[in-house]
Amino acid sequence: MELDDKLYVRISQLCKEGNALTEKGQFIKAIESYTAALELVPFPKNDWDTSTWIYTALGDTYFHNDDYEMAKSNFYNALNCPDGVSNPFILLRLGQSLFECEELDKAKEYLLRAFMLEGYKIFFSEDDKYFELIKDMI
């Protein structure tokens, strides 16, 4: 399914604004932009490709703002959107969020899935503690 062109342009603008704010470390304002974009997506939200990247952006922004519960919630939503289960970045960040929420068994599952799709390279720029959690399982 495709969004109306005008709606897609507006959603894209809000997401670009969110990306720029995130790069500046203005996480709360970025979250507001991404949330505004998500509100424009028709129901059911999980049916749209657009929702996959909005939920992912929200989750990543919450993750960088150390709000791991909200990050986890948004990554679970992203996981349930088109191509979410096969997106290694979503799996990685969900695993990391679960790790930070001290849900280690679930964290292992998603970190291992990310590793199986991308190999060690997905962990290159991440804190070693995440790979350490799964290295004995590989």
N, C-alpha and C positions, 0 to 999 in steps of 0.2 A: 504494500500500500504506500502511496505517496501523498505527502502533505500538499496542500494548496501552495502555490509559489510564493504568494505574499506572506503567508504564515511561516513558511520555511525560511524566508529571508529575515523575518523578524526574530525567529528563534536563533538563527545563525548570528545575527547581530548581538543579541543578548549573551550568547555563549562566547563570542569574541571579546566582548566587554569583560565577561567573567575571567577569561584567560589572561587578559591584560592586567586585571586587578590581582589575580593570583600571582603573576610574575612580580608584581610590586609588593607582595606580601600582605595585601589588603584582603584577607581571607573572608571576613564577614561580608564585605561588599560584594565580593565574588560570589559567595553563596547566595546572596540576594539576587544577583543577575541570573545565575543558573536556575534558581527556584522560579523566577519569573518566566524563564524559557520553558521550564517543565510544565508550568501551569497552562501554557498555550497548546501543549500537546493534547490531542483529543483522547478520550477514554475509549477502550482500555489502554492506558499508557504503555504497558508492557508489550503491546503489539507493534510498536513503531521503532524502526532503526534509530530514529532521532533520540528516543528515550535511552537507548543503550549508552550513547556518548554523553548525554546530560547527566544521567545517574553516575556514570564513571567520573565525570568532572566534579560532581558534587562530592562523591566519595573521596576522591583524591584531595580535594580542598579541605574537607573535614579531617582527613588523615594528616595533612601538613599542619593543620591547626590543633593537632593533638586531641581531637574529639573522636576517639576510636569507636565509640558506640554508634554515633551517627555515620561514620565512615562505613562501618560494617553494614548498617541498615541499607545505605545507598548501594554498596557493592552487591548485596543480596538482590536488590531490585535490578541492578544492571545484569546480573547473572541470569535473571528470568526474562530478559529482553532478547530480541533477535541477535544471534551469534554470541551472546554473553558467555555461555558455557565453554566456548572454544576460544575465548579471548585471554591470552596469558597474562596480560596486565591486570585485568579484573581479578583473575585467580590469585595473582601475586598480592595485590593490595588487600583483597579480602583475607587472605592468609595472614598477612602482616597485621591487619586490624584485629583479627581473632587472637593473634599472638599477644597483642597489646592489651586485649580484654581478658587475658589469661585463660583463654579457651584453647589450650594447646593441642588437644586431639584433633579438633576441627581445623586449627591452624595448619597442622601437619598435612592434613588431607588436601587443602587448597594450595599450599606451597609446593607440595609434591606434584599436583596437577600442572601447576605453572612450569615446574622444572621439566616435566615430561613433554610439554609442548615446545619449550624454548631452550632447554638445557641450562647450563650454569650461567650463560651470558645474561639472563634476565636478572640475576642476582649481583652482577658486577658493581653497580653503583648503589647497592643497598647495604644496610648494616649487616655485618657478618652473622649476627645472632639468628637471622631468619634462615640462612642456609644451614647453620649449625644444627638447627632443630631437625632437619630432614636428612642430613648427610649420611647418617648410619642406615637410612632406609634405601639408599640408592645402590 
